[in-house]
Amino acid sequence: MSQGSNRKRKNEEYLKVERERRRKGKEMYNELTTTVPSLSPKVFIFLLLCFVVFSSTLFYGFCFCVLKATQEVILNKTMEYIKELEEKKKMLEEMKESRMKVLANPNCSVSVSIASNVVFFSHRIGSK
């Protein structure tokens, strides 16, 4: 093989790898836009007041501008969503822990009553 054809083959391989990398990146960003609630729908719509001069007459109205979310917006919204989920997880863990403490109390009782298709739960803290 000549040096020129070898270089061309390496360049083609590089381009193929680069296309695949970009395709995977695009798929991942698309996955984020469908997973993160604040990014759905995938476009942001801006209402703009537009002015148009036509035949020496000024017309104005509202225009809609549809923009896809940028990678920066997608990443920022995803990070916000992750932080929100972490806070919810922490709150739920704290609630679970406090309920476990209540249930572990020897002076605590839980009773369940069933009447036809209704279930009643009662929770008593203190002496019986």
C-alpha beads as a LAMMPS data file, in Angstrom:
LAMMPS data file: protein, C-alpha beads

128 atoms
127 bonds

1 atom types
1 bond types

-500.0 500.0 xlo xhi
-500.0 500.0 ylo yhi
-500.0 500.0 zlo zhi

Masses

1 110.0

Atoms # bond

1 1 1 0.000 0.000 0.000
2 1 1 1.176 3.458 -0.734
3 1 1 1.535 6.056 1.958
4 1 1 -1.279 8.170 0.438
5 1 1 -3.823 5.342 0.411
6 1 1 -2.832 4.352 3.959
7 1 1 -3.411 7.939 5.129
8 1 1 -6.765 8.030 3.304
9 1 1 -7.863 4.772 4.985
10 1 1 -6.895 6.113 8.435
11 1 1 -8.790 9.333 7.715
12 1 1 -11.895 7.355 6.692
13 1 1 -11.651 5.263 9.869
14 1 1 -11.314 8.422 11.950
15 1 1 -14.374 9.968 10.266
16 1 1 -16.375 6.791 10.858
17 1 1 -15.426 6.728 14.548
18 1 1 -16.216 10.442 14.874
19 1 1 -19.656 10.019 13.241
20 1 1 -20.443 7.170 15.631
21 1 1 -19.320 9.242 18.632
22 1 1 -21.560 12.127 17.560
23 1 1 -24.507 9.792 16.944
24 1 1 -24.145 8.284 20.438
25 1 1 -23.866 11.747 21.991
26 1 1 -26.995 12.889 20.185
27 1 1 -28.858 9.782 21.386
28 1 1 -27.797 10.470 24.970
29 1 1 -28.960 14.104 24.807
30 1 1 -32.267 12.968 23.287
31 1 1 -32.645 10.466 26.136
32 1 1 -32.073 13.248 28.682
33 1 1 -34.679 15.496 27.038
34 1 1 -37.279 12.743 27.282
35 1 1 -36.307 11.740 30.847
36 1 1 -36.010 15.123 32.594
37 1 1 -39.532 16.535 33.138
38 1 1 -38.562 20.203 32.782
39 1 1 -37.181 19.505 29.293
40 1 1 -40.395 18.041 27.911
41 1 1 -41.489 19.002 25.312
42 1 1 -38.213 19.074 23.467
43 1 1 -38.612 22.650 22.251
44 1 1 -38.929 25.975 23.957
45 1 1 -41.438 28.397 22.465
46 1 1 -40.878 32.092 22.788
47 1 1 -43.566 34.641 22.081
48 1 1 -42.103 37.715 20.436
49 1 1 -43.655 41.011 19.504
50 1 1 -42.745 41.513 15.852
51 1 1 -42.802 44.725 13.886
52 1 1 -42.890 44.703 10.103
53 1 1 -42.796 47.675 7.761
54 1 1 -44.603 47.017 4.493
55 1 1 -45.388 49.740 1.941
56 1 1 -44.633 52.497 4.446
57 1 1 -47.105 51.001 6.913
58 1 1 -46.078 49.598 10.265
59 1 1 -47.622 46.252 11.122
60 1 1 -47.094 44.499 14.399
61 1 1 -48.134 41.199 15.842
62 1 1 -46.895 38.235 17.780
63 1 1 -44.467 35.703 16.366
64 1 1 -43.646 32.287 17.726
65 1 1 -40.037 31.273 17.748
66 1 1 -39.386 27.574 18.301
67 1 1 -35.918 26.612 19.497
68 1 1 -34.481 23.246 20.435
69 1 1 -32.873 23.017 23.829
70 1 1 -29.131 23.518 23.657
71 1 1 -26.715 21.054 25.189
72 1 1 -26.010 23.598 27.928
73 1 1 -29.714 23.895 28.797
74 1 1 -30.122 20.108 28.748
75 1 1 -27.176 19.598 31.112
76 1 1 -28.247 22.418 33.474
77 1 1 -31.840 21.159 33.694
78 1 1 -30.584 17.591 34.221
79 1 1 -28.317 18.690 37.079
80 1 1 -31.213 20.617 38.663
81 1 1 -33.425 17.531 38.357
82 1 1 -30.783 15.288 39.943
83 1 1 -30.439 17.713 42.879
84 1 1 -34.225 17.772 43.249
85 1 1 -34.342 13.970 43.294
86 1 1 -31.542 13.834 45.882
87 1 1 -33.485 16.227 48.130
88 1 1 -36.652 14.137 47.774
89 1 1 -34.697 10.971 48.563
90 1 1 -33.222 12.563 51.684
91 1 1 -36.658 13.750 52.823
92 1 1 -38.183 10.288 52.269
93 1 1 -35.323 8.613 54.137
94 1 1 -35.851 11.002 57.060
95 1 1 -39.589 10.251 57.056
96 1 1 -38.894 6.523 56.980
97 1 1 -36.406 6.821 59.842
98 1 1 -38.825 8.831 61.992
99 1 1 -41.614 6.326 61.374
100 1 1 -39.303 3.446 62.224
101 1 1 -38.503 5.159 65.538
102 1 1 -42.208 5.518 66.292
103 1 1 -42.921 1.898 65.398
104 1 1 -39.984 0.718 67.514
105 1 1 -41.509 2.424 70.566
106 1 1 -42.802 -0.272 72.996
107 1 1 -45.742 1.990 73.902
108 1 1 -46.808 2.220 70.284
109 1 1 -49.533 0.132 68.682
110 1 1 -51.004 -0.193 65.235
111 1 1 -54.411 -1.728 64.599
112 1 1 -56.129 -2.622 61.379
113 1 1 -59.911 -2.949 60.969
114 1 1 -61.673 -4.180 57.873
115 1 1 -65.318 -3.359 57.175
116 1 1 -66.737 -4.516 53.823
117 1 1 -64.366 -2.984 51.269
118 1 1 -62.797 -0.333 53.536
119 1 1 -59.642 -0.757 55.599
120 1 1 -59.026 1.401 58.677
121 1 1 -55.597 1.879 60.196
122 1 1 -55.068 3.390 63.603
123 1 1 -51.803 4.338 65.180
124 1 1 -51.505 4.880 68.940
125 1 1 -48.508 6.346 70.700
126 1 1 -48.305 6.249 74.480
127 1 1 -49.579 3.898 77.165
128 1 1 -52.288 1.386 76.298

Bonds

1 1 1 2
2 1 2 3
3 1 3 4
4 1 4 5
5 1 5 6
6 1 6 7
7 1 7 8
8 1 8 9
9 1 9 10
10 1 10 11
11 1 11 12
12 1 12 13
13 1 13 14
14 1 14 15
15 1 15 16
16 1 16 17
17 1 17 18
18 1 18 19
19 1 19 20
20 1 20 21
21 1 21 22
22 1 22 23
23 1 23 24
24 1 24 25
25 1 25 26
26 1 26 27
27 1 27 28
28 1 28 29
29 1 29 30
30 1 30 31
31 1 31 32
32 1 32 33
33 1 33 34
34 1 34 35
35 1 35 36
36 1 36 37
37 1 37 38
38 1 38 39
39 1 39 40
40 1 40 41
41 1 41 42
42 1 42 43
43 1 43 44
44 1 44 45
45 1 45 46
46 1 46 47
47 1 47 48
48 1 48 49
49 1 49 50
50 1 50 51
51 1 51 52
52 1 52 53
53 1 53 54
54 1 54 55
55 1 55 56
56 1 56 57
57 1 57 58
58 1 58 59
59 1 59 60
60 1 60 61
61 1 61 62
62 1 62 63
63 1 63 64
64 1 64 65
65 1 65 66
66 1 66 67
67 1 67 68
68 1 68 69
69 1 69 70
70 1 70 71
71 1 71 72
72 1 72 73
73 1 73 74
74 1 74 75
75 1 75 76
76 1 76 77
77 1 77 78
78 1 78 79
79 1 79 80
80 1 80 81
81 1 81 82
82 1 82 83
83 1 83 84
84 1 84 85
85 1 85 86
86 1 86 87
87 1 87 88
88 1 88 89
89 1 89 90
90 1 90 91
91 1 91 92
92 1 92 93
93 1 93 94
94 1 94 95
95 1 95 96
96 1 96 97
97 1 97 98
98 1 98 99
99 1 99 100
100 1 100 101
101 1 101 102
102 1 102 103
103 1 103 104
104 1 104 105
105 1 105 106
106 1 106 107
107 1 107 108
108 1 108 109
109 1 109 110
110 1 110 111
111 1 111 112
112 1 112 113
113 1 113 114
114 1 114 115
115 1 115 116
116 1 116 117
117 1 117 118
118 1 118 119
119 1 119 120
120 1 120 121
121 1 121 122
122 1 122 123
123 1 123 124
124 1 124 125
125 1 125 126
126 1 126 127
127 1 127 128
